[in-house]
Amino acid sequence: MRYIKKYSKVILVLALVFNIGSCTKDFEEMNTSPNSPTDVPAVNIFTHVITSSVNHELGGWIQHTYLGCWSQQWCKVQYVDEDKYQTRDMTGDMEGSYTDPLLDLQLIINKTTEDIADDKSVESNTALLAAAKIMRVWIFSHLTDLFGDIPYSGALQGLVKDGVIKSVYDSQESIYTDFFSELDEANTLLGSAVINFGAGDLIFGGDPASWRKFGNSLKLRLLNRCAGTPWTFTYDMVGTQADVTIGAGAAAFSGADAAIASLLGGNIMSSGADDAKLVYPGLPYRNPIFNTLYSRTDQAISQTMVEYLKVRNDPRLPIYAQPTPSSVTAGTPDWVGEQNGRAHAASDFSAISLLGTAVAYDEHAPVFLLTYDEVEFIKAEHYMRVGNDAAAKTAYEAGIAASMARWGATYDPVTYLAQANVDWDQAADDAAKYQLICEQRWAGIFGQGVQAFNLVRRTGFPERVFEYELTGAYYPDMGFPVRIRYSLNEEIYNAVNLAAAQTAQGLNLLNETMFNTAGTKSNQVWWNTREHPIPTEIDTPAY
């Protein structure tokens, strides 16, 4: 009996040994989480690129806390420091794009290029490659338009063996030149692509034709930005200040209008159905402005925007803003904007208008990357520069109609367009017509603070922005900011290249490089060639 027990123990030991062997055979596979893949389809990465980059520009800190307020579409009603041009460290806004969506786009471009070379799903990979190039330009344009010269040609090498870690800064002019080349290449690639590249594209559902229109329309935006502002304008300054006349702004790129002309009538946005937008299905994927504001009250509509809309009897006002609580209680709904950059820290909430439900309190509301109404206003500017007044008027009025439709406003064109401050034919001269275009475009892109900031800097409109000093300005007597300060991380970890870029741009390092000194354009970015007045008197609050 003891022999049986003895051999039973031996068999048990052997069984354990063999069982251990069978466990270790697939040990690596068993201990690899299926939820942490090391490789995924390129279109899956593209989904993340879209959500992260769009949420950042159109729903993040840079939009609702800084530039939506600086462009005087929105206004802070508490925690108002940023509304007075006081900035924090901009590392997140500058470097976040490099470490997240731009790095992912580089992976997509690498993967699709390799797959095309290996003859794998060539048409769908070609379309995705083109879409990735367009998104890359869209994101990089956000960066260079705010900061000027940035790391570009030598950037995004952190995952490459012996890749550059401390990148030099490319000039904005050279970056724009490459933008145009990249968008041309995307247009060519999409011209031969007919296969949908996948539902991972949350903007156009993988449709190559829609991406082609978006890419070419984005090129229109960028070309127009460097095409100049060739009209002299006199500002009716607030108070006892003398009026200020500002000269024309030269074209940063002399070939811009010729390049715009070559795009018109082709594959560009031609109706609201072509709008580039991201629609949110709801919790947990909610509109990013809603996500920030549904449980807090930090933003209201600005006094500048309310006054602009009111004097034009503009039907977008009740969409952009809510009536003041006190006026609703009194049974006479009215809209009052808060003044940007005021000295007092918190507002009288009963007396001001918060942002409209469709703008900030609808979790499903779309956000817009680029729209048909903006394209029409770009066309109107172009036609004015080349002397085609009739075409400019047509595009201007089409832009207004498209904006009204996009916002769901009840719009009577006969009545609205006949108003003296809207009517093209009643404008005194070309400078006044240019002001009509720019201010209607500014009103139409409500909620696109980054693009509004670019528009206001480049054109000098709305006029009101430049006519008075903010009551609580953190940098008194400096006027409107002309750029965003560079990230503190760059000052620490890439100091040599940053210093070279600041020198190359001729930046005055005082006041965080954000402002010009009087009578100069020292700190303006390459395409911003028009000087603006620096006001010295303060406007009065709305209440």
PAMAR-994056 format. One record per residue: z, x, y of N, C-alpha, C in turn. Coordinates in steps of 0.05 Angstrom, whole numbers, plus 5000, padded with zeros to 4 digits. Example, Ala and Ser with C-alpha at 12.3 -4.5 7.8 and 13.67 -1.06 7.14 Angstrom:
BEGIN
515652644886515652464910515652644934/514252574955514352734979515752585001/
END
This chain:
BEGIN
500050174976500050005000500050175025/501550405023501650575046498950705052/497250735030494550845034492750655050/493150395044491650195059492450205089/495050225094495950235122494950495135/494850715120493950965131491050945140/489350845121486450825128485950615149/487550405150487250205170487650325198/489650505200490050635226487750815234/486550945214484251125220481850955229/481450725215479150545223479550445251/482150375258482650265285482150475306/482950725301482450935320479450975324/477950985301475051025304473750795319/474650555314473550315328474050345358/476350435365476950475394475150685406/474750895392473051115402470151015406/469050875386466350775388466150565410/468250405413468250195434468250315462/469850535465469850675491467050785497/465750885476463050995480461150775489/461350535478459550325486460150235514/462650255523463350175551462150375571/462450635565461450835584458450855585/457150745564454250765564452950625588/453950395596452850245619454850245642/456550445643458650445663457650425692/455550585698454550595726453350315734/451950195715450749935721452849725724/454949735707457049535708458649555734/458749795746460449835769458749855795/456349745794454649725818454649435827/455649385851455849115861453049005868/452348765857449848645864449748555893/452148545906452248455933452048685953/451748935942451449165960448949325951/446549215954444149345945443549595962/442249785949441450025964438550005973/437049805964434349755973433749455972/432449355992431849075994428949046005/427748816001425048776012425148806043/422948916053422848966082423248716099/422148486089422348246105425248146106/426848216087429748146088431148296110/430348556113431448716135430548596162/428148496163427048386187428648146197/429647996178431347766186433747866202/435048076193437348176208436548296234/434248426236433248536261433048316282/431948086274431547866293434147756302/435947696284438447576292440147756309/440348016302442048196316440948256344/438348306346437148376372437048136391/436347906381436147666398438847576407/440847576389443547496397444647696418/443847946416444848146434443748096462/441148076465439948056492440347776504/440247576487440247306498442847156495/444747276481447347136478449747316481/449247576484451447766485452547816512/454248016514455748086538453748146561/451648286555449748366576448448126589/448147906575446947666586448947506602/451147416589452747216603454847326621/455647586617457647696634456547866656/454347996651453148176671450648046684/448348056671445848016684445147726690/446147536674445847256682447247206708/449447346713450847316739449547486761/448847726755447647896776445047776787/443547646769441047526778441547256791/444147176793445046936806443846676794/443546686768443046436753445746316745/447546486735450146406727452246526746/454746456741456946566757459446576740/461046786742463646796729465646626745/467246476730469246306743472146396737/472446586719474946736715474147006702/475947196703475347466694472747566709/472847566735470447586751469547866758/470748076747470148346755467248416753/466048346730463248416725461348276745/462048036754460447886772460348026800/462248206804462348356830461048636827/459548676805458148916800459949136789/462349066780464049266767463449266737/462549496727461749516699463849656682/463649606657465249756637463449956624/464450086603462850276588460450126576/458050226580455650086570454750206543/456450336529455750466504454650256484/456050026482455249826463452449726469/451849686495449149576501447049786498/447650036504445550236501445150336472/447350416460447150536434447150336411/448150096416448149896395445449826385/443449826403440749766394439549986376/440350236381439350456365440550456337/443150396335444450416310444150166292/443149956304442849706288439949616286/438749456304436049356299433849566300/434149766317431949966318431950136293/434250206283434450356258433250196235/433949936234432849766213429749746216/428749726241425849706244424449956235/425750186238424650436228424350426198/426450316184426250286155423950096147/423649886162421449686156418749826160/418449966181415950106187415350306165/417350456156417050656135416250516109/417750296102417250166076414450036075/413749896097411149756097408849956097/409150176111407050386112406650506084/408850556070408650666043407350466024/408150216026407050016008404049976013/403249976038400349956044398850196033/400050436035398750676024398450655993/400450515981400450485952398950235943/397650105962396049865956397749635946/400149595957401949385949401949165970/401248925962401348695981400348776009/397948876010396949006035396948816058/395948576055395748396078398448306088/400248226071402848146081404448376092/404148616080405548846092404348936118/401648896121400348956146401348776169/401648526163402648336183405548396190/407248456170410048526175410248776191/408548976185408549226200407949176229/405949006234405248946262407548796276/408748606263410948456275413348646281/413848836263415949036268415349206292/412849276296412049436319412549276345/411949016344412248846368415248816374/416948766354419748746359420949016369/419849236359420749496368420249526398/417849446407417249456436419049266451/419549026441421248836454424048946459/425149076438427849186440427949436458/426049616454425949856470425449796500/423849586505423449506533426049416546/427649276531430349196541431849446550/431749656534433349896541432150046564/429650106564428450266586428450116612/428149856611428149706637430849706650/432949726634435649726645436550006653/435850206636436950476640434950676651/432350616651430350806660429550986637/429551246641428951436620430951416597/430051406572431851386549430751556526/432451606506431451736481429451546468/427051656462424951476451423451626429/421751816436420151946416421752116396/424052216404425752376386428152226376/428151956380430551806372430151706343/432351596332432251466305431751656282/432751896285432452096264435052156250/437051996254439652046242439752046212/437851896199437851886170435752086158/434452236175432452426166433752696162/433152826140434253096135433353286157/435253416169434753606192433553456216/433953196217432853046240434453096266/433153036288434353076314436752886317/439052986325441352816330441752776360/441252976376441552956405438752956417/437752716421434952686430434652726459/432352846466431552866494430852586504/430752556530430052306543427052306551/425652096543422852076551422751926578/420651996594420351856619419551566614/420451386632419651106629416651066629/415351216645412351196647411151256620/412051476607410851546581411651336559/414051226562414851016543413150766545/412550686570410850456574408050506564/407050746568404450816557404350786527/406450866514406650836485406950546477/408450386493408650096488405849976486/404150036505401449916506399849996481/400150246473398750336449399750196424/402450166422403650036399402749746397/402749606420401949326421399049296415/397349486424394549476417394149506387/395649686375395449736346396349486331/398549356340399449116328397348896329/396048876352393948676356391648716336/390948966332388849036313389648966285/392049046277393048986250393148686245/394048536265394248246261391548106261/389648236273386948116274385748096246/386648256228385548256200387448126180/389848036190391847926172391847626174/391647506151391647206150393847096131/395147276116397147186097399847176110/401246956107403946926117405747136103/407447276119408947496107411847416100/412547156103415147076092417046926110/418646766098420646606113422846776125/422947026118424947206130424447246159/422147176169421447176197422446906209/424646926224425946686234424746586261/422846736271421546656297419046496292/417246606276414646466272414146406242/416146436225415746376197413746546183/413246786193411446976181408446926188/407946776208405146706216403946936232/401847066222400647296237399447216263/398146976264396846886289398946856312/401246756305403346716326404446986335/404747166316405647436324403647576342/401147526336399047646353399147546382/399547286385399847176412402347286426/404547306411407047406423406647696431/405447866414405048146421403348186446/401148036448399348056471400747946496/402347736493403747626516405947816525/407247946507409148156514407848376529/405448456521403948656536403348556564/402648306568402248196594404848226611/407148166600409648186615410048476624/409548666607410048946613408049056633/405548976629403449056648404048946676/404848696677405448576703407748716717/409648806701412048936712411349196727/409149326719408449576732405949546749/405149296757402749246772403149236802/405649266811406049276840406549006853/407549006877408148766893406848806921/404248766923402848846947402948666971/405348566978405648397002408148477017/407948487043410248527061411748267065/414348277065415948037068418248077087/418847877103421147887122423347707112/425747817109428047667100429547547124/430247297122431747157142434747207136/435847417146438447507138440647317147/442847297131445047117137446547207162/447547017177449247067200447847207223/449147397236448047527260446447777253/446147837227444548067220441648037230/440448247237437548237245435948187220/433748037222431848007200430848277191/430248297165429348547153426548517141/424648677149421948677138421648897118/420848827094420449017072417549037065/416549277062413749327056413049277027/410449297022409449256995410449466976/410349396950410949586929408449666915/407849926913405450026900405549976870/403249966858403049936829403950196816/405950186798406750426783404550516764/403050316753400750376736398350256749/396550416758394250326773392250156757/392350186731390550036713391649776703/393949696713395349466702393749206704/392649146727391148896730388548886714/387249116712384849126695385549066666/387849176657388749136629389548846625/390848726646391548436644389048266642/387048326658384548166658383348176630/383548396616382248416590383648246569/386148166574387648006556387347706560/386647636585386547346592384247216577/384746966568382746826553382646906523/384247096516384347186488386647076473/387747236455390047146438392647186452/393247006471395847006485396946716483/399446686491400646416490399146226508/398445996497396845806512398145526513/400445496501401945236503404845296495/406545096499409345126492409745166462/407845086446408045116417408045416410/407145586428406945876422409446026430/411445886442413846026452415146186429/416046426436417546596418420546526421/421746396402424446296404425846316377/428446316378430146316354431746056355/431445886334432845636332435145666313/437345546319439745586303440445336286/440845366260441345136243444145016246/446045166258448745076260450645246243/453245186244455245336231454445426203/454645696197455745906214453646046232/451245946232449046066248448645906273/450245966293450345796317449145946341/448145796360447145906385449246106396/448446356403450446556411451846496437/450546346455451946266480454046066474/453445876457455345676447457745816434/457146016417459246156403461246276421/460246376445462046496464463546296481/462246076488463345906509464545646500/464145566474465045306466468145266468/469545486466472545476466473745596491/472045666511473145786535471345716559/472345766583470945686607470745926625/468746086620468346336636466046316655/464046146649461546136665461045866677/459845876701458845626714456045696723/454645496734452045546746452545656774/450745826783451245966809450445786832/451745846855451045706879448145746887/447145986882444346036889442445856874/442945826848441245666831441445366839/443845266843444244986850442844926876/443145096896441945036922438845046920/437845236904434945246900433944986888/435244886867434344646854434744396871/436944386885437544146901435444096923/434744306937432944266960430144216951/429644236925427044166914427143916897/429343776897429643536881428743586852/429743816842428743916816430143776793/428543656775429743506753431143686732/430943946734432344126715435244156722/436144076746438944116754440943986734/440643726727442643616709442343716680/440243866674440043996648441444266649/441144416670442344676673445344666677/446344446688449144436696450244156692/452944146690454443896688455443826716/455543566723456743496749459643576750/460643626774463343706778465243486768/467443556755469343346746470243166768/470843266792471843096813469742896822/467142976822465042786829464642566808/465042636783464842446762467142236764/469542336769471842166772471441966795/470142066817469741896840467341706836/465941736814463641566809461141636824/461041876835458641976850457942256839/456742276816456242536804454742726822/455642966824454443166842454743446829/453043626837452943886825453544096847/455444276841456244486860456444746845/454944946854455045206841457145376853/458145566836460145756846458745996858/460046116877458846346891459246596875/457146746871457346996856458947206872/460447366857461847596869463947526890/465147296888467147226908469747386903/471547376923473947536921476047406904/476347136903478447016888477947026858/480047056843479747116814479046886797/479846636804479346406788478346176806/476746006794475545786809477045526808/476445346826477545076825475644916806/476544886782474744776761473944486767/475544346782474844066788472544056808/471944276822470044266844467444416838/467144516814464644666807463344556782/460844636779459244536756459144746734/460044686711459744856688456844846678/456145036661453445036650452844786634/450344706634449544456620449944466590/450144236578450544216549448244346535/445744296544443444406530443244706532/444644826551444645116556446845256540/449245146542451545296532453345146512/452844896507454744746490453344596468/451044706459449644596436449244816416/450544796393450445016374447645046362/445944846364443244866353441144946374/441944976399439945036420438445296415/435845296419434345546416434845736439/434345996434434146186456431346306455/430346386479427546446482427146746488/425346866472424647146477422447176498/420546996497418246986516416946716513/416146596536415146326535412446296549/411146076542408546016555408845976585/410945856595411245826624411346096638/412746296626412846566637410046686638/408446646617405746746616404046636639/404346376645402846256667403646376694/406246426698407046546723406146836726/405946976703404847246703401847236711/400447046700397647006707397346946737/399146776747399046706776399346956793/401247126786401647386801399047546800/397947576776395547736772393247626789/392847376788390647256803391047296833/393447286842393947346871393247636878/394047816860393548096866390548156867/388948016851386048066851384547876870/386047716885384747556906383547286897/384347186874383346926864385446716869/385446606893387446416902387446156885/385046056879384845806864385945826836/385346056823386446096796389446146797/390446276818393246316821394746056823/393645866840394845606843394945456817/392745456802392645316777394745426757/394945686755396945806737399745746746/400245766772402945696784403745416776/402045226781402744946775402944896745/401345046729401645026700404245136690/405145356703407745466696410045286702/409945146724412044946731412044726710/409744616704409544396685410544476657/409944726649410844826623413844866622/414944956644417844996645419244726644/418244536659419444266658419344146630/417144186616416844076589418744216570/418944486572420644636554423544546557/424444486581427144406585427644106582/425543956577425843666572426343516598/425443616621425943486646423943256651/424843046664423042826672421642916697/418942956696417543106717415142946727/415142886753412842766766411442976782/409243086772407943306787406943236814/406042986818405042906845407242936866/409542826860411842826879412943106882/413443246859414743506860413043706874/410543726867408743936878408043886907/408443646918407843576945409943666965/412243756955414443836973413644096987/414544117012413744347028414644617016/416944617003417944866991416944916963/415044746954413744786928410744796930/409644646949406744606952405344876958/403544946941401945196944400445206971/399244986977397444977001398944977027/401544917026403144927051404445197056/404145387037405245647041403945797064/405545937080404446057104402446277100/402846437079401146667074401446757045/400046967038400247067010403047147002/404547267021407347347014408947097007/408546877022410046637016409146516989/406646536982405646436957406846606934/407046866938408247036918411146966914/412546896936415346806933415546556917/413646366921413646116905413546186875/411646356868411346426840413846556828/414946756842417146906832419646736830/420146566849422546396848422446176828/420046066824419745866802420045996775/419046236772419346386747422346436742/423746526763426646576761428146326752/427446096764428745846757428145766729/425645816720424845736693426045886671/426646146675427846316654430846306655/431946086662434846046663436046116636/438046286636439346366610438146616598/436046726611434946986602435647196623/438247266624439247436646437947706648/437347836625436148096626433448086640/431847886632429147866644429347776673/431247606679431647516707432447756725/434147936714434948176729432548356735/430848386715428448546719426648416740/426348156739424648016759425748036787/428347996790429648006817429348286829/429848496813429548776823426748836831/424848756814422048836819420848696843/421548436846420148276866421648246892/424348256891425948196915426447896919/426047736898426447446900428147366876/429847156879430046976902431047116928/430047016950430647136976433647136981/435046926974437946896980439547126968/438747236945440247446931440647686950/438647736967438647976984439547937012/440347697018440947627046443847637053/445647657033448447677040449947867021/452147977030453848147015455747976998/456348056974458347916958461047946971/462547736970465147746984467047946971/466847976945468648156931467248396919/465148486931463448696920465148946913/464849036889466349276880465249526894/462749516901461449736916460449626942/462149606963461349476988459049617001/457349447014455149547030453049707015/452849646989450849776973448549596965/448849336969446749146962446549086932/444149036923443748946895443349186877/444549186853444249406834441249446826/440449696823437749756816437449866787/439649916774439549996746442349966734/442550006708445049996693445950286688/448450336691449450616686449150686656/448750946652448551046624451151026609/450951026583453351006566455151256568/457751206567459651426567459351606543/458551496520458151666497455951866501/453851786516451751986522452752206540/454552146558455752346575457452546559/458552446536460252616520458652766499/456952626484455652736461452752836465/451552756487448852836492448552916521/450553056531450853116560448553276571/447553466556445453646567442853486571/442153326551439653176554439952946575/442252826577442752626597442552746625/443752976629443653106655440753176663/439253266643436353326648434853076656/435452856644434152596650434952506678/437452536685438352456712436952616733/436652876728435353056747432352986749/431052936726428252866726427652616741/429552426741429152176755430052186784/431252416792432252446819434552256826/436252206807438352016811440552116829/441551946846443951996862446251906845/447952086837450052026818452451876829/452451826855454651676867454451386858/456651246857456750956851455450896824/455951076804454951036777451951026775/450551126794447551126796446450846798/448050646803447150366802445850266827/446050426849445050326875443450536889/441650446907440350636925442150706948/441650926960442850976986441050857007/442150787030440650637051438050777058/435850617058433350727067431850887045/432850877020431451026999431050846975/429450946956429050816930429951016908/431951166914432651406898433351336869/434651116864435651056837434050836823/431750756834430250546822428650646798/428250476778426750556755423750576762/422150686745419450756751417750536761/417950296749416250076758417349926782/419749986790421049836813420349996839/418149936851417150096874417649966901/418849736901419449606927422349636935/422749716960425549746970426549466978/429149426977430349176984432349207006/432848997022434849017044437649037033/439349177047442249197040443749037061/444748797054446048627073448848737081/449748647104452348737114454248507120/453248257119454948027125455247857100/457447707100458247557076457647257080/456647137060456046847061458646697057/458646437063460946267060460846127033/463146107020463245966994462445676996/461745556973460845276973463245086977/465645176973468044996977470345166986/
END
